[in-house]
Amino acid sequence: MEEIKFFKKPKLKNPYLITAWPGMGEVAFKAAMYLMNKLKAEEFAEIPAEDFFYLTGSVVREGILNAPELPFSKFYYWKNPATKIGGSAKFATKNGKSAKHYGGNFGGKSEGNDLIIFISNAQPDLAKAEDYCKRIISLARSFKVKAVVSFAAMPQAVDHTQPSKVWFATTRKEMTNISTKYNFQLLLEGQVSGMNGLFLGIAKREGFNGFCLLGEIPLYTIQIENPKASYTVLEALARILNIEIDFHELIDEAHAMESEINKLLDYLKLGPSPGPIGEEDIERIKKSLTQLTKLPVSIKENIERLFSQAEKNISKANELKSELDKWNVYKEYEDRFLDLFNKKKDKDN
């Protein structure tokens, strides 16, 4: 099977590669989908799903069970009108000297960047993640991508009514000044988990420069779609690349979601919080929301995949437990998780 299926091969100038997979708050996936739709980006290639995904179940919509479908991994392109102007760009390093601008114009008006937007609606089997990433990187090389950009969520002890801050992580020390220029919070220590973080790290290893924009989300809403954080990272990208995007629909969604969370908290008789929430409150709200909200489909599928792997190889149980704890759903799966070890004992006997 071919590594990448092309429908067309557009000619692009100084392209950036934007990548996104589902994750906490669906921050990355929603931001990339909104960007693709608003720019009317055109699909031009895809990674064959059969190589990295397998069927895990059927989805029911409005009472009707639909035939199962494999997740998609698609490439879209957008030609920036500004690329017709031409020019070059530089950025300042800490010692005051200018250096070649490895990542495009970063908001400069003399040069524009076309975009390649890669979107998948599920995370692949991490055992195959490296090969999966290399296929994306192969396409990036063929189009001479200037830089790679990813989005992610940044869970923090904040209230859902507060503005969502942008956190910034980059592959090169010289590019950290971007966080100062745009008033982002520089991520000094930590981890960007899942494909939204992993791919950027592998891209760096393969010689690409890039950065990750992380949208702040409340710890107690990691299972709920967060359009406010998606807007935050997308608005940050628009400023960096100097492109115009109509955000009205995304802002409206953010307001609607905030209103729904207020109703939920009122139902739980917790009331809206005027400021940062304490750890005890966070744990109490997380437990309550776990009972009343649903995990993203992609996360459920990943949990099922890990259960399947753990049934065959009990050493995978640690990874499964970490995923259950991460989404605060261990209690829901506790009996099933413990059964993995009971089954192993039965086999040993």
PLY file of the C-alpha trace (Angstrom):
ply
format ascii 1.0
element vertex 349
property float x
property float y
property float z
element edge 348
property int vertex1
property int vertex2
end_header
0.00 0.00 0.00
1.32 3.45 -0.85
2.63 5.45 2.11
0.66 8.59 1.20
-2.24 8.81 -1.24
-2.16 12.06 -3.22
-5.20 13.56 -4.93
-3.21 16.52 -6.26
0.20 18.10 -5.68
-0.16 21.86 -5.19
2.73 24.28 -5.58
3.25 25.99 -2.23
5.52 28.81 -1.08
7.26 28.81 2.32
4.62 26.49 3.79
4.07 25.89 7.47
2.78 22.48 8.55
-0.04 22.60 11.12
-0.76 19.25 12.80
-3.61 18.23 15.10
-5.07 15.17 16.80
-7.83 14.87 19.43
-6.81 15.36 23.05
-7.82 17.08 26.26
-10.61 19.57 25.69
-10.37 18.74 21.96
-8.32 21.96 21.83
-5.99 20.99 18.98
-8.50 19.10 16.84
-11.17 21.80 17.02
-8.67 24.60 16.31
-7.32 22.83 13.23
-10.77 21.92 11.91
-11.95 25.51 12.36
-8.82 26.82 10.61
-9.28 24.41 7.72
-12.96 25.31 7.27
-12.57 29.09 7.59
-9.65 29.25 5.17
-11.50 26.87 2.83
-8.36 24.75 2.69
-8.45 22.00 0.04
-7.77 18.33 0.70
-4.86 17.01 -1.34
-3.52 13.84 0.35
-4.16 11.27 3.06
-2.39 8.50 4.95
-4.12 5.15 4.38
-5.93 4.37 7.62
-5.52 0.59 7.36
-1.82 0.84 8.15
-2.30 2.45 11.57
-5.87 1.99 12.77
-8.33 -0.85 13.26
-12.05 -0.97 13.87
-13.08 -0.81 17.53
-16.86 -0.44 17.37
-19.84 1.23 15.75
-21.20 4.68 16.49
-24.89 5.25 17.23
-26.43 8.55 16.11
-30.07 9.43 16.81
-30.83 5.81 17.61
-29.32 4.43 14.41
-26.19 2.28 14.48
-23.86 3.20 11.64
-21.38 1.01 9.82
-17.93 1.29 11.44
-15.39 3.57 9.77
-11.65 3.87 10.22
-10.29 7.24 11.41
-8.97 9.67 8.80
-5.52 11.29 8.51
-5.81 14.02 5.87
-3.68 16.81 4.46
-5.16 20.13 3.34
-3.50 23.15 1.75
-4.16 26.89 1.73
-2.42 29.35 -0.57
-1.77 32.63 1.23
-2.39 35.71 -0.98
0.58 37.37 0.77
3.05 34.87 -0.71
2.81 36.72 -4.00
4.62 39.70 -2.43
7.88 37.85 -1.72
10.74 39.03 0.47
12.70 37.66 3.39
12.54 37.82 7.15
14.88 37.68 10.13
14.54 37.44 13.86
16.75 38.64 16.70
18.64 36.25 18.97
19.52 36.93 22.59
22.91 38.46 21.79
21.25 41.03 19.56
22.47 39.58 16.27
20.01 38.72 13.54
19.76 35.20 12.25
18.10 33.38 9.40
14.38 33.03 10.08
13.98 29.25 10.11
10.28 29.36 10.77
8.88 31.75 8.15
7.93 35.36 8.76
6.46 35.13 12.28
4.16 38.05 11.68
6.39 39.99 9.30
4.58 41.70 6.43
7.24 41.23 3.76
6.72 37.50 3.31
3.72 35.24 3.60
3.46 31.53 4.21
1.18 29.00 2.60
-0.20 26.36 4.94
-0.39 22.58 5.00
-2.92 21.45 7.61
-2.75 17.83 8.75
-5.74 16.59 10.75
-6.56 13.16 12.15
-9.69 12.40 14.15
-7.95 9.76 16.28
-4.55 9.01 17.77
-2.82 6.04 16.10
-1.50 2.97 17.85
1.55 4.40 19.63
3.48 1.25 18.75
3.27 2.45 15.14
3.57 6.16 15.91
7.12 6.54 14.61
6.32 5.16 11.17
3.14 7.25 11.12
5.13 10.40 11.93
7.76 9.63 9.30
5.09 9.58 6.61
3.99 13.08 7.61
7.63 14.19 7.73
8.24 12.72 4.28
5.47 14.90 2.86
6.79 17.92 4.79
10.23 17.45 3.22
8.81 17.13 -0.27
7.07 20.50 0.14
10.09 22.11 1.86
8.10 22.99 4.97
9.61 25.93 6.87
8.33 24.99 10.32
5.94 22.67 12.12
3.21 23.97 14.43
1.11 21.95 16.86
-1.68 22.83 19.28
-2.37 21.31 22.69
-4.23 21.83 25.97
-2.59 23.15 29.13
-4.63 21.99 32.16
-4.29 24.50 35.01
-5.94 25.32 38.35
-8.00 28.12 36.81
-11.69 28.92 36.58
-13.60 28.36 33.34
-14.74 32.02 33.27
-11.16 33.32 33.13
-9.44 34.13 29.81
-7.48 31.22 28.41
-3.76 32.04 28.35
-1.41 30.79 25.64
1.60 28.72 26.66
4.50 28.34 24.28
7.08 25.60 23.68
9.59 25.57 20.83
12.23 23.33 19.28
14.94 26.03 19.29
16.20 28.26 22.08
16.55 31.19 19.66
12.80 31.11 19.02
11.76 31.51 22.67
11.70 35.30 22.15
8.42 34.74 20.30
6.76 34.12 23.66
7.89 37.54 24.86
6.90 39.31 21.65
3.34 37.95 21.75
2.97 37.82 25.54
2.78 34.02 25.72
3.69 32.04 28.83
6.90 30.11 28.11
6.68 26.46 29.13
9.99 25.94 30.95
9.40 22.39 32.22
6.81 19.72 31.56
5.51 17.42 28.86
3.23 17.74 25.84
1.65 14.31 25.73
0.03 12.40 22.91
0.59 12.92 19.20
0.26 16.71 19.49
3.51 16.70 21.46
5.18 13.56 20.15
5.10 14.57 16.50
6.77 17.92 17.13
9.58 16.16 19.02
10.11 13.64 16.21
10.00 16.48 13.66
12.79 18.23 15.60
14.86 15.04 15.54
14.36 14.91 11.77
15.72 18.45 11.37
12.55 20.59 11.44
12.01 23.65 13.58
8.67 24.51 15.08
6.60 25.34 18.12
3.56 24.30 20.10
0.79 26.66 21.20
-0.99 25.38 24.30
-4.37 26.75 25.36
-5.10 26.90 29.07
-8.09 24.83 30.24
-9.45 24.26 33.78
-8.36 20.98 35.35
-11.96 20.10 36.10
-13.07 20.33 32.46
-10.52 18.14 30.68
-13.31 15.88 29.41
-15.32 18.76 27.94
-14.73 20.40 24.56
-13.11 23.79 25.15
-13.70 26.18 22.21
-12.28 29.08 24.28
-8.86 27.42 24.37
-9.13 26.49 20.68
-9.83 30.15 19.91
-6.88 31.23 22.05
-4.31 29.11 20.23
-5.77 29.87 16.80
-5.81 33.62 17.44
-2.18 33.34 18.56
-1.27 31.54 15.33
-3.05 34.21 13.28
-0.95 36.92 14.92
2.31 35.04 14.44
1.67 34.27 10.77
-0.13 37.54 10.07
-3.23 35.89 8.58
-6.86 36.91 8.95
-9.44 34.47 10.32
-13.09 35.10 11.14
-13.44 33.96 14.77
-17.08 34.91 15.38
-18.45 31.36 15.35
-15.71 30.03 17.61
-16.21 32.88 20.09
-19.96 32.21 20.12
-19.26 28.54 20.85
-16.95 29.53 23.70
-19.67 31.71 25.27
-22.24 28.94 24.88
-19.95 26.37 26.48
-19.20 28.69 29.40
-22.93 29.11 29.94
-23.44 25.32 29.91
-20.67 24.78 32.46
-22.25 27.45 34.68
-25.55 25.58 34.50
-23.78 22.32 35.32
-21.98 23.79 38.31
-25.23 25.33 39.49
-26.88 21.92 39.18
-24.06 20.47 41.27
-24.66 23.35 43.71
-21.02 24.39 43.51
-21.69 27.83 42.06
-19.33 29.74 39.75
-15.93 30.39 41.25
-14.59 33.99 41.19
-10.97 32.94 40.92
-8.54 30.00 40.89
-10.06 26.89 42.43
-8.39 24.96 45.25
-7.17 21.39 44.84
-10.00 19.94 46.96
-12.61 21.75 44.86
-10.92 20.58 41.67
-11.07 16.95 42.74
-14.71 17.28 43.81
-15.72 18.92 40.52
-13.73 16.43 38.44
-15.52 13.53 40.11
-18.91 15.16 39.53
-18.20 16.05 35.92
-16.91 12.56 35.25
-20.38 11.25 36.06
-22.17 13.82 33.91
-19.90 14.24 30.90
-18.60 11.95 28.20
-15.09 11.18 27.08
-14.21 12.15 23.50
-14.77 9.21 21.14
-11.08 9.14 20.24
-10.09 8.75 23.91
-12.59 5.94 24.45
-11.17 4.17 21.41
-7.64 4.58 22.75
-8.67 3.11 26.12
-10.26 0.14 24.34
-7.08 -0.33 22.33
-4.98 -0.34 25.50
-7.32 -2.86 27.14
-6.95 -5.10 24.10
-3.15 -4.83 24.27
-3.10 -5.44 28.03
-5.17 -8.61 27.62
-2.42 -9.97 25.38
0.51 -8.44 27.26
-0.02 -7.52 30.91
2.99 -5.18 30.83
0.74 -2.76 28.93
-1.39 -2.37 32.06
0.80 0.47 33.35
0.17 2.53 30.22
-3.55 1.75 30.47
-3.66 2.79 34.14
-1.90 6.07 33.31
-4.47 6.82 30.62
-7.39 6.07 32.95
-5.91 8.27 35.67
-5.17 11.04 33.21
-8.85 11.26 32.27
-10.05 10.62 35.82
-12.09 7.57 34.79
-10.29 4.75 36.59
-13.29 4.11 38.85
-15.50 3.50 35.80
-13.10 0.88 34.49
-11.78 -0.47 37.81
-13.48 -3.89 37.73
-12.47 -4.47 34.15
-8.92 -3.34 34.86
-8.54 -5.68 37.84
-9.97 -8.54 35.77
-6.87 -8.30 33.57
-4.78 -9.55 36.49
-7.31 -12.20 37.49
-7.24 -13.58 33.97
-3.45 -13.67 34.07
-3.53 -15.65 37.33
-5.97 -18.12 35.78
-3.66 -18.60 32.79
-0.63 -19.09 35.04
-2.49 -21.73 36.99
0 1
1 2
2 3
3 4
4 5
5 6
6 7
7 8
8 9
9 10
10 11
11 12
12 13
13 14
14 15
15 16
16 17
17 18
18 19
19 20
20 21
21 22
22 23
23 24
24 25
25 26
26 27
27 28
28 29
29 30
30 31
31 32
32 33
33 34
34 35
35 36
36 37
37 38
38 39
39 40
40 41
41 42
42 43
43 44
44 45
45 46
46 47
47 48
48 49
49 50
50 51
51 52
52 53
53 54
54 55
55 56
56 57
57 58
58 59
59 60
60 61
61 62
62 63
63 64
64 65
65 66
66 67
67 68
68 69
69 70
70 71
71 72
72 73
73 74
74 75
75 76
76 77
77 78
78 79
79 80
80 81
81 82
82 83
83 84
84 85
85 86
86 87
87 88
88 89
89 90
90 91
91 92
92 93
93 94
94 95
95 96
96 97
97 98
98 99
99 100
100 101
101 102
102 103
103 104
104 105
105 106
106 107
107 108
108 109
109 110
110 111
111 112
112 113
113 114
114 115
115 116
116 117
117 118
118 119
119 120
120 121
121 122
122 123
123 124
124 125
125 126
126 127
127 128
128 129
129 130
130 131
131 132
132 133
133 134
134 135
135 136
136 137
137 138
138 139
139 140
140 141
141 142
142 143
143 144
144 145
145 146
146 147
147 148
148 149
149 150
150 151
151 152
152 153
153 154
154 155
155 156
156 157
157 158
158 159
159 160
160 161
161 162
162 163
163 164
164 165
165 166
166 167
167 168
168 169
169 170
170 171
171 172
172 173
173 174
174 175
175 176
176 177
177 178
178 179
179 180
180 181
181 182
182 183
183 184
184 185
185 186
186 187
187 188
188 189
189 190
190 191
191 192
192 193
193 194
194 195
195 196
196 197
197 198
198 199
199 200
200 201
201 202
202 203
203 204
204 205
205 206
206 207
207 208
208 209
209 210
210 211
211 212
212 213
213 214
214 215
215 216
216 217
217 218
218 219
219 220
220 221
221 222
222 223
223 224
224 225
225 226
226 227
227 228
228 229
229 230
230 231
231 232
232 233
233 234
234 235
235 236
236 237
237 238
238 239
239 240
240 241
241 242
242 243
243 244
244 245
245 246
246 247
247 248
248 249
249 250
250 251
251 252
252 253
253 254
254 255
255 256
256 257
257 258
258 259
259 260
260 261
261 262
262 263
263 264
264 265
265 266
266 267
267 268
268 269
269 270
270 271
271 272
272 273
273 274
274 275
275 276
276 277
277 278
278 279
279 280
280 281
281 282
282 283
283 284
284 285
285 286
286 287
287 288
288 289
289 290
290 291
291 292
292 293
293 294
294 295
295 296
296 297
297 298
298 299
299 300
300 301
301 302
302 303
303 304
304 305
305 306
306 307
307 308
308 309
309 310
310 311
311 312
312 313
313 314
314 315
315 316
316 317
317 318
318 319
319 320
320 321
321 322
322 323
323 324
324 325
325 326
326 327
327 328
328 329
329 330
330 331
331 332
332 333
333 334
334 335
335 336
336 337
337 338
338 339
339 340
340 341
341 342
342 343
343 344
344 345
345 346
346 347
347 348
